[in-house]
Amino acid sequence: MTLRLGAWIYFLSVTVLASQPSAPSPLPAPLRELIWGQLNFLHTTDTHGWHAGHLQDADWGDYVSFTQRMREKADEKGVDLLLIDTGDRIEGNGLYDASEPKGIYTTEIFKEQDLDVICSGNHELYKQNSSENEYLKTVPYFRSTYLASNLDIYDPGTGERVPLAPRYRKFTTKNQGIRVLAFGFLYDFTGNWNNTVVQPVEQTIEETWFKEAIRDREVDLFLVTGHVAVRSKEYAAIFKAIREVQWDTPIQFFGGHTHIRDYTKYDSKSYALESGRYLETVGFMSIDGIGADGKRELVTLSSPTFERRYIDNNLFSFHHHTGLNSTTFPTDHGKSVSRMIFDARKELKLDSVFGCAPIDLWTNRVPYPNEQSIFTWLKNEVLPNVTTDSSTTDRAKLVIINTGAMRFDIFKGPFTRDTTFIVSPFTSGFRRIKDVPYKFASKLLSILNHEGQILEEIAPELSSWRLTTPEQTAILKDVLVDEYKYGQHHGQALLGTPNLTPGYTTTDDGGDEGDDTLHSPITFYRVPNCIESEVDFPNSGRDPETVDLVFLEFVQAWVLIALNLLGLEYKIADTEVFMEGQDFTTMMAHWVEENWKAYC
């Protein structure tokens, strides 16, 4: 494995224990073993800047140590191990979002990992600077391992439209000699900045280069990576295209984007794995039966076997799966990466406390409305406060935000600078349309929450799933847990119940034994696309004749189309900046400072 020079410089200057200093000791829990094959994979996706872990899990340095130890183990077994990352490495944590420019620390920290295939997510493309950072820094570093099968960029130097990275890669594994043909796709994303071009997948697979590539008979495995849900029309199209010309060659897909653990079967020789979010999960995948005679005479068996595990990202799991302990597990390289993370967090003052949350506030663990719903808190407490001032108190306002603006829960206790970016990493400010008749404005929320199909028929790029949390694209109904059965009633364990901590309990096409750690399940409630707060309404209780319609900039396109459906001809020119110079994330942090200091 290639060790990274930057991390070695850190290690030579100072040594550090693996994981962040504030992380508690890992808790023991019942574990399932990893089932190794001839070809094995470790997979991360949607890490969103969580390279410090959750300050209670392993950090990126521990993952570097884990991958090195797992590669050593693979070499001992005479099998192969490949490392995959499928994008959305940015936006969602102070380690990325708090720096100026954004990502100056995480770009270098992420590069300390040796990857065999890497691709872009949609978050790398929302802004011009982040997409150019991929093109000018990340792609050159990873070279041929960074793949962009359907993604182009306008070169910032020449203005020429060019592939962000190579379209595909063919390589041979070192121990088993397995010939792999790899791709790196992005789903049919339309919200990118205009310096990039995402070509729809169904168009890409009709191009000559792709058709020629998949006809290569000197291939033992097709490896399709992508920031794509594993149950999607895009992957279905790619699978169909490959199967039409290679009916018997195994295909392994790795996906992302929906922030869930998932595993799906396309046929007996083709499976797909998605490995969660926020560095909570490391996906493990193995394939056995690809070849039987070593490097030169590989013969695909009629029924290769596929196995998966979702590894909880903590030191207890890492120690167990490597057969090592706190003394023998850490590598010099991994410890130096942990030090890079620690120094970056210190420089960014991420542990600075704004206030202390008096209760837990959940995105999806309680229904909306509920006193412990983060969205009820926003509607009743935050939005009425941050969207009013002395110059606007005489104007009734309907304030609308999308639930997808909130990406994580708030836990009782310190609310830090890091928490601000974890909960809401986006830079959207508010916009306003003045004097909208209330009888029409009052119907807007219902359209945004219940008429998504109609809005999409008018503007196909405005899919309603983009308004809410990513998990809801895959979790289509509430998941309810019997608290008495699992001993979670009011936080007390019941007699006779298994001593399991709440966590991921995944059921997928492989059954219900994919998680490496046994947990009790967690309730999940779906939430609406958007919520609305009435601000500065008349004290009389009467409805106002008109309101100022205030909304996050992100939802403007949906709002304008919905108003048009109501018969109101508003255009972008009719909107204006509201609370100029402030974004929602900063406004929320100010509210915490003013209202939660007393709870510390």
Rosetta blueprint (number, residue, H / E / L):
1 M L
2 T L
3 L L
4 R L
5 L H
6 G H
7 A H
8 W H
9 I H
10 Y H
11 F H
12 L H
13 S H
14 V L
15 T L
16 V L
17 L L
18 A L
19 S L
20 Q L
21 P L
22 S L
23 A L
24 P L
25 S L
26 P L
27 L L
28 P L
29 A L
30 P L
31 L E
32 R L
33 E L
34 L L
35 I L
36 W L
37 G L
38 Q L
39 L E
40 N E
41 F E
42 L E
43 H E
44 T E
45 T L
46 D L
47 T L
48 H L
49 G L
50 W L
51 H L
52 A L
53 G L
54 H L
55 L L
56 Q L
57 D L
58 A L
59 D L
60 W H
61 G H
62 D H
63 Y H
64 V H
65 S H
66 F H
67 T H
68 Q H
69 R H
70 M H
71 R H
72 E H
73 K H
74 A H
75 D H
76 E H
77 K H
78 G L
79 V L
80 D E
81 L E
82 L E
83 L E
84 I E
85 D E
86 T L
87 G L
88 D L
89 R L
90 I L
91 E L
92 G L
93 N L
94 G H
95 L H
96 Y H
97 D H
98 A L
99 S L
100 E L
101 P L
102 K L
103 G L
104 I L
105 Y L
106 T H
107 T H
108 E H
109 I H
110 F H
111 K L
112 E L
113 Q L
114 D L
115 L L
116 D L
117 V E
118 I E
119 C L
120 S L
121 G L
122 N L
123 H H
124 E H
125 L H
126 Y L
127 K L
128 Q H
129 N H
130 S H
131 S H
132 E H
133 N H
134 E H
135 Y H
136 L H
137 K H
138 T H
139 V H
140 P H
141 Y H
142 F H
143 R H
144 S H
145 T H
146 Y E
147 L L
148 A L
149 S L
150 N L
151 L E
152 D E
153 I E
154 Y E
155 D L
156 P L
157 G L
158 T L
159 G L
160 E L
161 R E
162 V E
163 P E
164 L L
165 A L
166 P L
167 R L
168 Y E
169 R E
170 K E
171 F E
172 T E
173 T L
174 K L
175 N L
176 Q L
177 G L
178 I L
179 R E
180 V E
181 L E
182 A E
183 F E
184 G E
185 F E
186 L E
187 Y L
188 D L
189 F L
190 T L
191 G L
192 N L
193 W L
194 N L
195 N L
196 T E
197 V E
198 V E
199 Q L
200 P L
201 V H
202 E H
203 Q H
204 T H
205 I L
206 E L
207 E L
208 T H
209 W H
210 F H
211 K H
212 E H
213 A H
214 I H
215 R L
216 D L
217 R L
218 E L
219 V L
220 D L
221 L E
222 F E
223 L E
224 V E
225 T E
226 G E
227 H E
228 V L
229 A L
230 V L
231 R L
232 S L
233 K H
234 E H
235 Y H
236 A H
237 A H
238 I H
239 F H
240 K H
241 A H
242 I H
243 R H
244 E H
245 V H
246 Q L
247 W L
248 D L
249 T L
250 P L
251 I E
252 Q E
253 F E
254 F E
255 G E
256 G L
257 H L
258 T L
259 H L
260 I L
261 R E
262 D E
263 Y E
264 T E
265 K E
266 Y E
267 D E
268 S L
269 K L
270 S E
271 Y E
272 A E
273 L E
274 E E
275 S E
276 G L
277 R L
278 Y L
279 L L
280 E L
281 T E
282 V E
283 G E
284 F E
285 M E
286 S E
287 I E
288 D E
289 G L
290 I L
291 G L
292 A L
293 D E
294 G L
295 K L
296 R L
297 E E
298 L L
299 V L
300 T L
301 L L
302 S L
303 S L
304 P L
305 T E
306 F E
307 E E
308 R E
309 R E
310 Y E
311 I E
312 D E
313 N L
314 N L
315 L H
316 F H
317 S H
318 F H
319 H H
320 H H
321 H H
322 T H
323 G L
324 L L
325 N L
326 S L
327 T L
328 T L
329 F L
330 P L
331 T L
332 D H
333 H H
334 G H
335 K H
336 S H
337 V H
338 S H
339 R H
340 M H
341 I H
342 F H
343 D H
344 A H
345 R H
346 K H
347 E H
348 L L
349 K L
350 L L
351 D L
352 S L
353 V E
354 F E
355 G E
356 C E
357 A E
358 P L
359 I L
360 D L
361 L E
362 W E
363 T L
364 N L
365 R L
366 V L
367 P L
368 Y L
369 P L
370 N L
371 E L
372 Q L
373 S E
374 I H
375 F H
376 T H
377 W H
378 L H
379 K H
380 N H
381 E H
382 V H
383 L H
384 P H
385 N H
386 V H
387 T L
388 T L
389 D L
390 S L
391 S L
392 T L
393 T L
394 D L
395 R L
396 A L
397 K E
398 L E
399 V E
400 I E
401 I E
402 N E
403 T H
404 G H
405 A H
406 M L
407 R L
408 F L
409 D L
410 I E
411 F L
412 K L
413 G E
414 P E
415 F E
416 T E
417 R H
418 D H
419 T H
420 T H
421 F H
422 I H
423 V H
424 S L
425 P L
426 F L
427 T L
428 S L
429 G L
430 F E
431 R E
432 R E
433 I E
434 K E
435 D E
436 V E
437 P E
438 Y H
439 K H
440 F H
441 A H
442 S L
443 K L
444 L H
445 L H
446 S H
447 I H
448 L H
449 N H
450 H H
451 E L
452 G H
453 Q H
454 I H
455 L H
456 E H
457 E H
458 I H
459 A L
460 P L
461 E L
462 L L
463 S L
464 S H
465 W H
466 R H
467 L H
468 T L
469 T L
470 P H
471 E H
472 Q H
473 T H
474 A L
475 I L
476 L L
477 K L
478 D L
479 V E
480 L L
481 V L
482 D L
483 E L
484 Y L
485 K L
486 Y L
487 G L
488 Q L
489 H H
490 H H
491 G H
492 Q L
493 A L
494 L L
495 L L
496 G L
497 T L
498 P L
499 N L
500 L L
501 T L
502 P E
503 G L
504 Y L
505 T L
506 T L
507 T L
508 D E
509 D L
510 G L
511 G E
512 D L
513 E L
514 G L
515 D E
516 D L
517 T E
518 L L
519 H L
520 S E
521 P L
522 I L
523 T L
524 F E
525 Y L
526 R L
527 V L
528 P L
529 N L
530 C E
531 I E
532 E E
533 S E
534 E E
535 V E
536 D L
537 F L
538 P L
539 N L
540 S L
541 G L
542 R L
543 D L
544 P L
545 E L
546 T E
547 V E
548 D E
549 L E
550 V E
551 F E
552 L E
553 E H
554 F H
555 V H
556 Q H
557 A H
558 W H
559 V H
560 L H
561 I H
562 A H
563 L H
564 N H
565 L H
566 L L
567 G L
568 L L
569 E L
570 Y L
571 K L
572 I H
573 A H
574 D H
575 T L
576 E E
577 V E
578 F E
579 M L
580 E L
581 G L
582 Q L
583 D L
584 F H
585 T H
586 T H
587 M H
588 M H
589 A H
590 H H
591 W H
592 V H
593 E H
594 E H
595 N H
596 W L
597 K H
598 A H
599 Y H
600 C L
